[in-house]
């Protein structure tokens, strides 16, 4: 099963994972790898605006999840991303993969996260008391 | 009859710098995304810019035509 989506408001990772897992066929997996990324409160950043490309972003998330299922031996994917105004401590991204064994689950989870960071249409803008700035893209090969 | 136009869209820092969300242009013959950029924005092709035609990432050399939605944007920073 694959579920992907955007979250325009605050969301909690654990209830999302529990609800998704409850809908899976019992015994269809033996390992789950979960990554969540939240907004840091460093450098006086008070909030962040997450812009996306409506239509394209949703489709890209779905295609990324489908690609991961093709590429790795995983059975289920949950892939969520926040859009709009985000505050420190709030969850931005949730990537989870379910597989028979841990290696594929870990690999697929990592692959989706790293691909998403540079290939799915999201743009972050940070707001501090001194002003706003667009977050620069990650340098290639550097896992932040 | 009015032909379909190319719908050009800008996102993020690029949208802010240009001060608009998009433009409507007529292709008038074969045109690459890169040439469309020059027509719409009046600048040479910047190094760090990406393009999507009909919501799919393409190379700047890809052809665009009337009826297409062409989006220009800076590198993505999600996750």
Backbone of each chain as ProteinMPNN parsed JSONL, in Angstrom:
{"seq_chain_A": "XXXXXXXXXXXXXXXXXXXXXXXXXXXXXXXXXXXXXXXXXXXXXXXXXXXXXXXXXXXXXXXXXXXXXXXXXXXXXXXXXXXXXXXXXXXXXXXXXXXXXXXXXXXXXXXXXXXXXXXXXXXXXXXXXXXXXXXXXXXXXXXX", "coords_chain_A": {"N_chain_A": [[0.844, -1.185, 0.0], [0.457, 2.245, -0.732], [0.754, 5.493, 0.494], [0.677, 8.915, 0.024], [1.129, 12.421, 0.68], [0.278, 15.932, 1.248], [0.557, 18.085, 4.063], [-1.208, 20.676, 5.269], [-1.341, 21.758, 7.769], [-0.243, 21.524, 11.239], [1.046, 18.312, 12.145], [1.196, 15.054, 13.666], [3.661, 12.565, 13.811], [3.547, 9.89, 14.869], [0.725, 9.085, 15.266], [-0.041, 9.152, 12.549], [1.528, 7.129, 11.42], [0.614, 4.936, 12.895], [-2.094, 4.808, 12.123], [-1.844, 4.283, 9.409], [-0.492, 1.85, 9.462], [-2.371, 0.237, 10.664], [-4.092, -0.26, 8.628], [-2.802, -2.0, 7.008], [-2.22, -5.213, 5.539], [-2.23, -7.825, 7.833], [0.814, -9.331, 8.777], [2.05, -8.845, 6.379], [4.447, -7.632, 6.359], [7.717, -7.281, 7.93], [9.478, -5.503, 8.894], [9.937, -2.082, 9.674], [10.999, 1.054, 8.633], [11.429, 4.276, 9.784], [11.532, 7.724, 9.211], [11.545, 10.957, 10.518], [11.487, 14.418, 9.971], [12.018, 17.477, 11.55], [11.375, 20.985, 12.127], [14.146, 22.929, 12.962], [15.162, 25.053, 15.73], [17.24, 26.751, 15.53], [19.568, 29.541, 15.029], [17.949, 31.766, 15.421], [15.628, 31.49, 13.955], [12.31, 32.023, 13.487], [10.034, 31.145, 12.199], [8.955, 29.25, 9.337], [8.298, 29.295, 5.858], [6.834, 27.045, 3.728], [6.894, 26.566, 0.482], [5.157, 25.186, -2.353], [4.466, 23.427, -5.455], [1.452, 23.32, -6.506], [-0.244, 20.406, -7.449], [1.876, 19.433, -9.163], [3.733, 18.825, -7.124], [2.353, 16.98, -5.451], [2.004, 14.879, -7.251], [4.657, 14.208, -7.778], [5.491, 13.229, -5.27], [3.933, 10.921, -5.045], [4.911, 9.487, -7.256], [7.569, 9.155, -6.494], [7.31, 7.458, -4.281], [6.22, 5.213, -5.549], [8.324, 4.575, -7.226], [10.264, 3.852, -5.36], [9.169, 1.509, -4.366], [9.373, -0.102, -6.601], [12.12, -0.183, -6.894], [13.293, -1.1, -4.531], [12.997, -3.849, -2.215], [10.369, -3.459, -0.943], [7.147, -3.276, 0.638], [5.218, -1.447, 1.485], [4.549, 2.086, 1.675], [4.651, 5.186, 3.361], [4.419, 8.572, 2.931], [4.763, 11.794, 3.766], [4.461, 15.371, 3.693], [4.949, 18.58, 4.972], [3.341, 21.725, 4.228], [3.132, 25.325, 3.818], [2.96, 27.541, 6.672], [5.4, 26.865, 9.099], [6.424, 26.036, 12.387], [9.139, 26.114, 14.845], [10.116, 22.882, 15.918], [7.984, 21.551, 14.861], [6.793, 18.852, 12.828], [8.131, 18.311, 9.624], [8.712, 16.521, 7.461], [7.778, 13.147, 6.777], [8.867, 9.961, 6.331], [8.291, 6.66, 5.658], [8.893, 3.182, 5.423], [7.862, -0.142, 4.73], [8.829, -3.48, 4.953], [9.765, -6.939, 4.238], [12.193, -7.391, 5.395], [14.829, -5.698, 7.283], [16.937, -4.388, 5.864], [16.135, -3.558, 3.255], [14.046, -1.887, 3.983], [15.339, 0.185, 5.42], [17.065, 1.17, 3.392], [15.276, 2.028, 1.373], [13.854, 3.997, 2.708], [15.82, 5.915, 3.247], [16.579, 6.507, 0.629], [14.239, 7.672, -0.455], [14.003, 9.956, 1.15], [16.415, 11.394, 0.66], [16.176, 11.823, -2.103], [13.863, 13.3, -2.256], [14.624, 15.728, -1.081], [16.027, 17.195, -3.001], [14.689, 16.897, -5.391], [11.931, 17.098, -5.416], [9.281, 19.437, -5.718], [9.599, 21.639, -3.502], [10.104, 24.562, -1.535], [11.928, 26.31, 0.876], [11.498, 29.041, 3.079], [13.018, 31.066, 5.441], [12.243, 32.851, 8.433], [13.494, 35.417, 10.413], [14.047, 37.653, 13.231], [15.627, 39.568, 12.058], [15.01, 39.523, 9.417], [14.001, 37.901, 6.286], [14.928, 34.892, 4.528], [15.59, 32.837, 1.659], [16.119, 29.406, 1.874], [19.25, 28.063, 1.059], [20.024, 25.679, -1.552], [20.928, 22.234, -0.781], [24.407, 21.341, -0.747], [25.766, 19.222, -3.239], [26.103, 15.799, -2.455], [26.371, 16.168, 0.222], [24.944, 15.195, 3.138], [22.684, 16.695, 4.977]], "CA_chain_A": [[0.0, 0.0, 0.0], [1.212, 3.504, -0.785], [-0.007, 6.713, 0.769], [1.511, 10.123, 0.036], [0.272, 13.597, 0.763], [0.747, 17.185, 1.833], [-0.162, 18.463, 5.28], [-1.185, 22.139, 5.369], [-1.27, 22.163, 9.174], [0.59, 20.718, 12.128], [0.652, 16.91, 12.241], [2.068, 14.251, 14.52], [4.104, 11.412, 13.043], [3.151, 8.572, 15.392], [-0.649, 8.715, 14.887], [-0.099, 8.906, 11.105], [2.109, 5.804, 11.179], [-0.282, 3.933, 13.493], [-3.303, 4.692, 11.3], [-1.455, 3.627, 8.153], [-0.138, 0.46, 9.749], [-3.6, -0.492, 11.007], [-4.788, -0.613, 7.378], [-1.996, -2.963, 6.235], [-2.563, -6.625, 5.718], [-1.399, -8.368, 8.908], [1.817, -10.291, 8.323], [2.584, -8.51, 5.056], [5.752, -6.992, 6.514], [8.407, -7.666, 9.152], [10.356, -4.415, 9.311], [9.506, -0.736, 9.294], [11.977, 2.13, 8.869], [10.693, 5.548, 9.841], [12.298, 8.948, 9.401], [10.791, 12.21, 10.555], [12.326, 15.619, 10.031], [11.276, 18.593, 12.135], [12.034, 22.28, 11.989], [15.039, 23.306, 14.052], [14.933, 26.408, 16.235], [18.545, 27.414, 15.573], [19.833, 30.778, 14.286], [16.86, 32.737, 15.637], [14.553, 31.336, 12.971], [11.037, 31.983, 14.223], [9.083, 30.339, 11.445], [9.385, 28.918, 7.992], [7.208, 29.11, 4.897], [7.155, 25.977, 2.788], [6.146, 26.744, -0.768], [5.19, 24.025, -3.248], [3.864, 23.626, -6.784], [0.24, 22.499, -6.391], [-0.446, 19.483, -8.572], [3.141, 18.756, -9.482], [4.355, 18.29, -5.903], [1.62, 15.784, -5.033], [2.298, 13.802, -8.196], [6.053, 13.796, -7.58], [5.561, 12.397, -4.061], [3.351, 9.625, -5.384], [5.829, 8.788, -8.166], [8.759, 8.781, -5.723], [6.949, 6.276, -3.485], [6.071, 4.082, -6.481], [9.662, 4.233, -7.701], [10.957, 3.155, -4.271], [8.61, 0.15, -4.296], [9.956, -0.826, -7.737], [13.572, -0.249, -6.786], [13.689, -1.858, -3.33], [12.058, -4.92, -1.884], [9.476, -2.987, 0.122], [5.734, -3.526, 0.32], [4.335, -0.319, 1.824], [5.205, 3.39, 1.861], [3.905, 6.365, 3.809], [5.277, 9.715, 2.618], [3.997, 13.019, 4.021], [5.279, 16.576, 3.76], [4.249, 19.784, 5.408], [3.412, 22.945, 3.415], [2.623, 26.506, 4.524], [3.751, 28.074, 7.791], [5.888, 25.837, 10.026], [7.086, 26.595, 13.564], [10.179, 25.218, 15.367], [9.649, 21.675, 16.605], [6.918, 20.868, 14.11], [7.235, 17.872, 11.833], [8.06, 18.73, 8.215], [8.625, 15.373, 6.548], [7.67, 11.791, 7.34], [9.108, 8.916, 5.326], [8.285, 5.341, 6.298], [8.772, 2.065, 4.481], [7.634, -1.447, 5.349], [9.385, -4.545, 4.121], [9.93, -8.2, 4.948], [13.453, -7.348, 6.144], [15.222, -4.33, 7.619], [17.863, -3.723, 4.929], [15.373, -2.874, 2.203], [13.26, -0.815, 4.602], [16.265, 1.295, 5.679], [17.558, 1.723, 2.125], [14.193, 2.728, 0.672], [13.532, 5.179, 3.497], [16.905, 6.864, 2.985], [16.513, 6.906, -0.777], [13.113, 8.6, -0.653], [14.291, 11.224, 1.82], [17.471, 12.132, -0.049], [15.662, 12.225, -3.407], [12.859, 14.345, -2.013], [15.252, 16.997, -0.707], [16.507, 17.973, -4.142], [13.97, 16.612, -6.64], [10.484, 17.356, -5.325], [9.117, 20.888, -5.734], [9.388, 22.359, -2.241], [11.092, 25.621, -1.279], [11.804, 26.81, 2.254], [11.907, 30.417, 3.39], [13.132, 31.231, 6.893], [11.977, 34.195, 8.953], [14.139, 35.749, 11.69], [13.757, 39.061, 13.545], [16.433, 40.431, 11.181], [14.532, 39.463, 8.038], [13.693, 36.582, 5.733], [15.837, 34.428, 3.464], [15.307, 31.523, 1.074], [17.139, 28.433, 2.272], [20.023, 27.645, -0.124], [19.94, 24.229, -1.805], [22.048, 21.491, -0.196], [25.504, 21.047, -1.67], [25.639, 17.823, -3.643], [26.94, 14.847, -1.73], [26.375, 16.464, 1.656], [23.682, 14.852, 3.784], [22.531, 17.628, 6.097]], "C_chain_A": [[0.892, 1.251, 0.0], [0.277, 4.633, -0.394], [0.968, 7.881, 0.812], [0.596, 11.324, 0.163], [0.954, 14.798, 1.378], [-0.078, 17.466, 3.074], [-0.086, 19.983, 5.429], [-1.113, 22.643, 6.803], [-0.402, 21.206, 9.956], [0.109, 19.269, 12.141], [1.662, 16.15, 13.082], [2.376, 12.945, 13.807], [3.503, 10.095, 13.553], [1.705, 8.195, 15.067], [-0.799, 8.427, 13.387], [0.397, 7.489, 10.794], [1.171, 4.717, 11.707], [-1.522, 3.725, 12.628], [-3.002, 3.968, 9.99], [-1.224, 2.143, 8.391], [-1.379, -0.383, 10.042], [-4.34, -0.957, 9.755], [-4.011, -1.646, 6.558], [-2.44, -4.39, 6.526], [-1.657, -7.229, 6.798], [-0.427, -9.421, 8.356], [2.431, -9.972, 6.984], [3.948, -7.828, 5.147], [6.394, -7.457, 7.82], [9.308, -6.569, 9.68], [9.788, -3.09, 8.851], [10.632, 0.235, 9.613], [11.232, 3.445, 8.774], [11.667, 6.697, 10.025], [11.33, 10.111, 9.522], [11.776, 13.352, 10.667], [11.481, 16.758, 10.549], [12.053, 19.882, 11.956], [12.89, 22.564, 13.211], [14.74, 24.739, 14.502], [16.209, 27.23, 16.244], [18.547, 28.724, 14.787], [18.656, 31.754, 14.317], [15.749, 32.638, 14.594], [13.24, 31.118, 13.727], [9.992, 31.128, 13.523], [9.64, 30.117, 10.044], [8.14, 28.854, 7.102], [7.663, 28.055, 3.901], [6.268, 26.109, 1.557], [6.203, 25.454, -1.585], [4.488, 24.366, -4.549], [2.615, 22.742, -6.822], [-0.001, 21.655, -7.645], [0.826, 18.71, -8.846], [3.744, 18.108, -8.238], [3.676, 16.995, -5.461], [1.962, 14.603, -5.943], [3.73, 13.292, -8.02], [6.207, 12.902, -6.348], [5.058, 10.988, -4.356], [4.312, 8.82, -6.262], [7.103, 8.34, -7.45], [8.481, 7.522, -4.898], [6.832, 5.042, -4.386], [7.433, 3.61, -6.978], [10.422, 3.44, -6.624], [10.465, 1.715, -4.142], [9.189, -0.711, -5.428], [11.425, -1.155, -7.487], [14.047, -1.12, -5.624], [12.615, -2.897, -3.026], [11.184, -4.486, -0.695], [8.023, -3.154, -0.327], [4.861, -2.287, 0.509], [5.142, 0.956, 2.039], [4.206, 4.416, 2.385], [4.847, 7.555, 3.661], [4.453, 10.99, 2.75], [4.94, 14.21, 4.098], [4.411, 17.767, 4.116], [4.371, 20.884, 4.354], [2.854, 24.101, 4.249], [3.54, 26.931, 5.66], [4.116, 26.975, 8.778], [6.64, 26.518, 11.17], [8.136, 25.609, 14.087], [9.57, 24.044, 16.137], [8.584, 20.915, 15.829], [7.501, 19.949, 13.038], [7.076, 18.438, 10.421], [7.824, 17.51, 7.334], [8.529, 14.068, 7.332], [7.858, 10.812, 6.191], [9.13, 7.581, 6.054], [8.127, 4.266, 5.238], [8.679, 0.758, 5.255], [8.099, -2.532, 4.388], [9.412, -5.839, 4.917], [11.16, -8.118, 5.856], [13.974, -5.914, 6.267], [16.072, -3.639, 6.56], [17.098, -2.926, 3.875], [14.584, -1.708, 2.786], [14.131, 0.412, 4.86], [16.669, 1.979, 4.369], [16.489, 2.544, 1.418], [13.84, 4.033, 1.388], [14.555, 6.28, 3.207], [16.837, 7.4, 1.558], [15.408, 7.938, -1.015], [13.408, 9.96, -0.031], [15.31, 12.041, 1.032], [16.98, 12.625, -1.412], [14.701, 13.399, -3.26], [13.495, 15.718, -1.788], [15.643, 17.845, -1.911], [15.674, 17.798, -5.406], [12.47, 16.849, -6.584], [10.295, 18.857, -5.061], [8.627, 21.462, -4.398], [10.48, 23.415, -2.115], [10.84, 26.202, 0.1], [12.273, 28.26, 2.352], [11.89, 30.587, 4.897], [12.906, 32.685, 7.293], [12.66, 34.365, 10.304], [13.773, 37.204, 12.005], [14.498, 40.016, 12.609], [15.943, 40.42, 9.734], [14.31, 38.037, 7.572], [14.738, 36.199, 4.696], [15.382, 33.055, 2.967], [16.446, 30.59, 1.434], [17.902, 27.997, 1.019], [19.929, 26.135, -0.32], [21.132, 23.512, -1.176], [23.138, 21.296, -1.231], [25.458, 19.569, -1.998], [26.602, 16.958, -2.84], [26.994, 15.1, -0.234], [25.004, 16.148, 2.235], [23.53, 15.7, 5.039], [21.691, 17.013, 7.205]], "O_chain_A": [[1.936, 1.291, 0.651], [-0.849, 4.722, -0.885], [1.959, 7.848, 1.541], [-0.578, 11.258, -0.202], [2.042, 14.706, 1.945], [-1.261, 17.131, 3.136], [0.99, 20.522, 5.689], [-0.853, 23.824, 7.033], [0.106, 20.218, 9.426], [-1.095, 19.017, 12.148], [2.823, 16.543, 13.198], [1.481, 12.293, 13.268], [3.01, 9.286, 12.767], [1.469, 7.07, 14.625], [-1.586, 7.565, 12.996], [-0.217, 6.753, 10.021], [0.959, 3.7, 11.046], [-1.953, 2.59, 12.423], [-3.794, 3.15, 9.522], [-1.692, 1.293, 7.632], [-1.429, -1.567, 9.709], [-5.112, -1.915, 9.797], [-4.5, -2.115, 5.531], [-2.954, -4.711, 7.598], [-0.434, -7.149, 6.683], [-0.811, -10.285, 7.568], [3.253, -10.741, 6.486], [4.538, -7.485, 4.123], [5.71, -7.964, 8.709], [9.845, -6.679, 10.782], [9.222, -2.991, 7.763], [11.159, 0.243, 10.726], [10.502, 3.698, 7.816], [12.531, 6.649, 10.9], [10.402, 10.239, 8.724], [12.778, 13.259, 11.376], [10.372, 16.993, 10.069], [13.25, 19.865, 11.666], [12.429, 22.457, 14.348], [14.151, 25.529, 13.764], [16.27, 28.282, 16.881], [17.648, 28.984, 13.987], [18.408, 32.475, 13.35], [15.013, 33.6, 14.377], [13.088, 30.166, 14.492], [9.171, 30.473, 14.166], [10.641, 30.707, 9.638], [7.073, 28.417, 7.535], [8.737, 28.159, 3.31], [5.073, 25.812, 1.584], [7.185, 24.715, -1.516], [3.977, 25.473, -4.717], [2.704, 21.554, -7.133], [0.041, 22.164, -8.765], [0.849, 17.482, -8.771], [4.214, 16.971, -8.292], [4.353, 16.021, -5.132], [2.178, 13.483, -5.479], [3.982, 12.09, -8.102], [6.964, 11.931, -6.374], [5.676, 9.997, -3.968], [4.507, 7.624, -6.045], [7.654, 7.281, -7.754], [9.322, 6.626, -4.826], [7.291, 3.958, -4.026], [7.672, 2.412, -7.132], [11.13, 2.482, -6.933], [11.246, 0.81, -3.846], [9.46, -1.896, -5.238], [11.907, -2.238, -7.816], [15.073, -1.793, -5.721], [11.489, -2.824, -3.518], [11.25, -5.058, 0.393], [7.724, -3.17, -1.521], [3.883, -2.095, -0.214], [6.273, 0.913, 2.522], [3.072, 4.5, 1.914], [5.95, 7.545, 4.207], [3.554, 11.241, 1.947], [6.088, 14.073, 4.521], [3.295, 17.927, 3.622], [5.386, 20.97, 3.663], [2.186, 23.881, 5.26], [4.75, 26.706, 5.613], [3.246, 26.238, 9.243], [7.399, 27.461, 10.949], [8.049, 24.411, 13.816], [8.625, 24.212, 16.908], [8.318, 19.749, 16.121], [8.539, 20.227, 12.437], [6.025, 18.974, 10.07], [6.867, 17.462, 6.562], [9.119, 13.917, 8.402], [7.113, 10.828, 5.211], [9.921, 7.399, 6.98], [7.349, 4.403, 4.294], [9.325, 0.575, 6.287], [7.807, -2.508, 3.193], [9.122, -5.85, 6.113], [11.178, -8.695, 6.943], [13.619, -5.038, 5.479], [15.95, -2.429, 6.37], [17.391, -1.753, 3.641], [14.466, -0.658, 2.154], [13.732, 1.539, 4.564], [16.621, 3.203, 4.254], [16.769, 3.635, 0.921], [13.562, 5.047, 0.747], [14.193, 7.429, 2.954], [17.014, 8.595, 1.318], [15.618, 8.944, -1.692], [13.097, 10.996, -0.619], [15.102, 13.225, 0.768], [17.331, 13.728, -1.831], [14.729, 14.354, -4.037], [12.976, 16.737, -2.244], [15.597, 19.074, -1.85], [15.922, 18.48, -6.4], [11.804, 16.804, -7.618], [11.039, 19.466, -4.292], [7.442, 21.727, -4.196], [11.621, 23.205, -2.527], [9.712, 26.542, 0.457], [13.297, 28.646, 1.787], [10.892, 30.297, 5.556], [13.315, 33.615, 6.597], [12.445, 33.577, 11.225], [13.247, 37.909, 11.143], [14.052, 41.143, 12.391], [16.405, 41.215, 8.915], [14.413, 37.088, 8.35], [15.354, 37.059, 4.066], [14.868, 32.233, 3.726], [17.615, 30.955, 1.31], [17.288, 27.606, 0.026], [19.771, 25.394, 0.65], [22.212, 24.088, -1.045], [22.868, 21.113, -2.418], [25.145, 18.749, -1.135], [27.747, 17.333, -2.584], [27.604, 14.324, 0.502], [24.012, 16.771, 1.857], [24.182, 15.44, 6.05], [21.456, 17.654, 8.229]]}, "seq_chain_B": "XXXXXXXXXXXXXXXXXXXXXXXXXXXXXXXXXXXXXXXXXXXXXXXXXXXXXXXXXXXXXXXXXXXXXXXXXXXXXXX", "coords_chain_B": {"N_chain_B": [[-9.548, 32.973, -34.693], [-8.495, 32.648, -31.354], [-5.363, 31.461, -30.472], [-4.111, 28.911, -28.215], [-2.282, 29.947, -25.371], [1.072, 30.028, -23.994], [1.405, 29.181, -20.695], [3.219, 30.666, -18.296], [4.934, 30.084, -15.316], [6.239, 31.179, -12.153], [8.244, 30.385, -9.32], [8.879, 30.578, -5.758], [11.959, 32.066, -4.702], [12.484, 33.142, -7.162], [9.989, 33.988, -8.156], [9.532, 36.047, -6.328], [11.651, 37.78, -6.897], [11.09, 38.548, -9.522], [8.676, 39.68, -9.163], [6.16, 38.825, -9.894], [3.678, 36.259, -10.51], [3.476, 34.877, -12.836], [3.346, 34.649, -16.484], [1.676, 35.15, -19.639], [2.25, 33.876, -22.774], [2.705, 33.822, -26.356], [3.714, 31.175, -28.404], [4.515, 31.173, -31.131], [5.751, 29.491, -33.234], [8.497, 27.087, -33.201], [10.062, 26.603, -30.077], [12.405, 26.665, -27.429], [12.536, 25.825, -23.904], [14.414, 27.378, -22.678], [14.639, 29.516, -24.497], [12.112, 30.536, -24.246], [12.231, 31.505, -21.651], [13.974, 33.683, -22.019], [12.394, 35.303, -23.622], [10.205, 35.792, -21.899], [11.272, 36.818, -19.525], [13.428, 38.368, -20.207], [16.1, 38.069, -19.712], [19.39, 36.537, -19.812], [19.936, 32.98, -19.67], [19.907, 31.866, -16.378], [22.335, 30.264, -14.252], [21.567, 28.595, -12.081], [18.8, 27.393, -12.37], [15.651, 25.773, -12.723], [13.433, 23.891, -14.8], [10.058, 23.068, -15.573], [7.837, 21.391, -17.7], [4.488, 21.247, -18.286], [4.236, 20.311, -15.694], [6.298, 18.491, -15.38], [9.7, 17.785, -14.797], [12.145, 19.019, -16.998], [14.798, 19.348, -19.481], [16.53, 22.464, -20.174], [16.632, 22.718, -22.89], [14.418, 21.574, -23.948], [11.472, 21.394, -26.002], [8.81, 23.764, -26.148], [5.323, 24.518, -26.427], [2.322, 26.251, -27.613], [-0.313, 26.199, -25.263], [1.014, 24.773, -23.375], [2.03, 24.464, -19.928], [4.538, 26.121, -18.406], [7.006, 26.077, -16.033], [9.306, 27.934, -14.106], [11.888, 27.708, -11.733], [13.888, 27.977, -8.659], [16.529, 25.725, -7.421], [15.306, 22.904, -5.551], [14.357, 22.729, -2.077], [13.351, 20.884, -0.136], [12.199, 18.604, 2.483]], "CA_chain_B": [[-9.598, 32.225, -33.442], [-7.34, 32.854, -30.478], [-4.637, 30.233, -30.163], [-3.783, 28.74, -26.808], [-1.035, 30.608, -25.006], [1.905, 29.31, -23.03], [1.24, 29.711, -19.344], [4.518, 30.629, -17.623], [4.798, 30.278, -13.861], [7.491, 31.342, -11.4], [8.072, 29.971, -7.925], [9.839, 30.842, -4.672], [12.788, 33.273, -4.77], [12.372, 33.678, -8.518], [8.714, 34.72, -8.194], [9.703, 37.283, -5.552], [12.57, 38.686, -7.598], [10.433, 39.083, -10.719], [7.516, 40.451, -8.73], [4.908, 38.313, -10.493], [3.533, 34.799, -10.413], [3.584, 34.238, -14.14], [3.089, 35.406, -17.706], [1.04, 34.419, -20.738], [2.96, 34.198, -24.013], [2.397, 33.034, -27.543], [4.969, 30.529, -28.815], [4.857, 31.594, -32.51], [6.764, 28.605, -33.804], [9.211, 26.213, -32.276], [10.718, 27.374, -29.027], [12.864, 25.849, -26.292], [12.207, 26.415, -22.602], [15.432, 28.405, -22.474], [14.266, 30.679, -25.308], [10.903, 31.085, -23.628], [12.716, 32.278, -20.501], [14.517, 34.946, -22.525], [11.24, 36.1, -24.07], [9.321, 36.155, -20.793], [11.966, 37.526, -18.441], [14.356, 39.328, -20.798], [17.447, 37.86, -19.181], [19.994, 35.292, -20.295], [19.602, 31.819, -18.828], [20.745, 31.824, -15.178], [22.912, 28.946, -14.042], [20.833, 27.755, -11.135], [17.359, 27.46, -12.519], [15.095, 24.517, -13.201], [12.225, 24.122, -15.6], [9.103, 21.965, -15.718], [6.814, 21.593, -18.722], [3.289, 20.499, -17.89], [4.489, 19.771, -14.366], [7.347, 17.464, -15.377], [11.028, 18.376, -14.951], [12.739, 18.787, -18.32], [16.029, 20.107, -19.692], [16.236, 23.788, -20.74], [16.56, 22.628, -24.358], [13.15, 20.94, -24.346], [10.543, 22.222, -26.772], [7.522, 24.148, -25.533], [4.377, 24.983, -27.438], [1.096, 26.858, -27.086], [-1.106, 25.266, -24.474], [1.846, 24.208, -22.304], [2.318, 25.195, -18.697], [5.988, 26.054, -18.225], [7.352, 26.671, -14.742], [10.722, 28.16, -13.799], [12.063, 27.822, -10.283], [15.228, 27.673, -8.156], [16.66, 24.346, -6.926], [14.367, 22.579, -4.476], [14.924, 22.649, -0.722], [12.375, 20.234, 0.742], [12.651, 17.626, 3.461]], "C_chain_B": [[-8.332, 32.489, -32.622], [-6.662, 31.519, -30.22], [-4.411, 30.124, -28.664], [-2.447, 29.425, -26.535], [-0.178, 29.639, -24.183], [1.714, 29.986, -21.675], [2.569, 29.547, -18.617], [4.31, 30.901, -16.143], [6.172, 30.366, -13.202], [7.235, 30.977, -9.945], [9.204, 30.487, -7.029], [10.626, 32.136, -4.905], [12.678, 33.943, -6.137], [11.093, 34.511, -8.674], [8.856, 36.065, -7.47], [10.583, 38.287, -6.291], [11.902, 39.331, -8.802], [9.186, 39.902, -10.369], [6.217, 40.035, -9.384], [4.897, 36.792, -10.461], [3.67, 34.107, -11.757], [3.333, 35.193, -15.284], [2.33, 34.516, -18.678], [1.748, 34.837, -22.017], [2.501, 33.308, -25.153], [3.71, 32.444, -28.065], [5.421, 31.001, -30.189], [6.005, 30.758, -33.068], [7.511, 27.839, -32.739], [10.089, 27.019, -31.315], [11.207, 26.41, -27.948], [12.478, 26.559, -25.002], [13.156, 27.575, -22.299], [15.102, 29.691, -23.259], [13.011, 31.354, -24.755], [11.276, 31.968, -22.434], [13.197, 33.663, -20.952], [13.385, 35.879, -22.966], [10.441, 36.653, -22.887], [10.005, 37.09, -19.808], [12.948, 38.565, -18.976], [15.761, 39.23, -20.244], [18.048, 36.63, -19.846], [19.736, 34.197, -19.262], [20.487, 31.78, -17.573], [21.217, 30.399, -14.928], [22.0, 28.052, -13.2], [19.336, 27.938, -11.286], [16.856, 26.156, -13.115], [13.797, 24.816, -13.934], [11.368, 22.86, -15.636], [8.115, 22.34, -16.818], [5.658, 20.665, -18.401], [3.555, 19.664, -16.633], [5.428, 18.568, -14.355], [8.674, 18.154, -15.603], [11.599, 18.015, -16.314], [14.055, 19.563, -18.408], [15.656, 21.454, -20.329], [16.094, 23.763, -22.262], [15.233, 22.048, -24.849], [12.231, 21.922, -25.05], [9.297, 22.562, -25.953], [6.614, 24.657, -26.65], [3.143, 25.584, -26.781], [0.264, 25.806, -26.372], [-0.322, 24.667, -23.32], [1.838, 25.104, -21.067], [3.805, 25.019, -18.432], [6.349, 26.784, -16.933], [8.857, 26.789, -14.601], [10.853, 28.323, -12.293], [13.505, 27.518, -9.868], [15.314, 26.222, -7.706], [15.798, 24.114, -5.682], [15.077, 22.42, -3.128], [13.926, 22.025, 0.254], [13.024, 19.337, 1.778], [12.9, 18.221, 4.828]], "O_chain_B": [[-7.23, 32.541, -33.168], [-7.307, 30.558, -29.799], [-4.506, 31.111, -27.935], [-1.579, 29.462, -27.408], [-0.64, 28.587, -23.742], [1.846, 31.203, -21.541], [3.001, 28.425, -18.351], [3.599, 31.831, -15.764], [7.13, 29.722, -13.63], [6.156, 31.226, -9.408], [10.309, 30.782, -7.483], [10.053, 33.166, -5.258], [12.769, 35.165, -6.248], [11.115, 35.598, -9.25], [8.362, 37.089, -7.943], [10.299, 39.485, -6.31], [12.112, 40.512, -9.079], [8.709, 40.707, -11.17], [5.266, 40.816, -9.424], [5.936, 36.135, -10.395], [3.945, 32.909, -11.826], [3.132, 36.391, -15.083], [2.339, 33.291, -18.559], [1.838, 36.029, -22.313], [1.987, 32.208, -24.951], [4.712, 33.154, -28.156], [6.616, 31.213, -30.391], [7.091, 31.271, -33.336], [7.21, 27.924, -31.548], [10.756, 27.979, -31.702], [10.512, 25.457, -27.595], [12.137, 27.742, -25.007], [12.76, 28.601, -21.747], [15.265, 30.801, -22.751], [12.873, 32.576, -24.795], [10.704, 33.041, -22.239], [12.865, 34.678, -20.34], [13.42, 37.083, -22.714], [10.053, 37.821, -22.873], [9.395, 38.038, -19.315], [13.268, 39.532, -18.285], [16.526, 40.192, -20.299], [17.327, 35.784, -20.376], [19.362, 34.475, -18.122], [21.707, 31.671, -17.696], [20.569, 29.441, -15.349], [21.707, 26.913, -13.563], [18.684, 28.556, -10.444], [17.543, 25.515, -13.91], [13.157, 25.846, -13.72], [11.877, 21.742, -15.718], [7.618, 23.465, -16.862], [5.831, 19.454, -18.264], [3.165, 18.501, -16.528], [5.375, 17.732, -13.452], [8.791, 19.006, -16.484], [11.548, 16.86, -16.736], [14.384, 20.34, -17.512], [14.6, 21.578, -20.949], [15.51, 24.672, -22.852], [14.969, 22.041, -26.051], [12.21, 23.114, -24.742], [8.805, 21.747, -25.173], [7.078, 25.158, -27.674], [2.932, 25.456, -25.575], [0.155, 24.667, -26.826], [-0.909, 24.113, -22.39], [1.665, 26.32, -21.15], [4.279, 23.897, -18.253], [6.035, 27.963, -16.765], [9.596, 25.862, -14.932], [10.038, 28.989, -11.656], [14.254, 26.887, -10.614], [14.289, 25.546, -7.615], [15.594, 25.019, -4.873], [16.242, 22.027, -3.061], [13.683, 22.563, 1.334], [14.246, 19.318, 1.927], [13.287, 17.506, 5.752]]}, "name": "protein", "num_of_chains": 2, "seq": "XXXXXXXXXXXXXXXXXXXXXXXXXXXXXXXXXXXXXXXXXXXXXXXXXXXXXXXXXXXXXXXXXXXXXXXXXXXXXXXXXXXXXXXXXXXXXXXXXXXXXXXXXXXXXXXXXXXXXXXXXXXXXXXXXXXXXXXXXXXXXXXXXXXXXXXXXXXXXXXXXXXXXXXXXXXXXXXXXXXXXXXXXXXXXXXXXXXXXXXXXXXXXXXXXXXXXXXXXXXXXXX"}
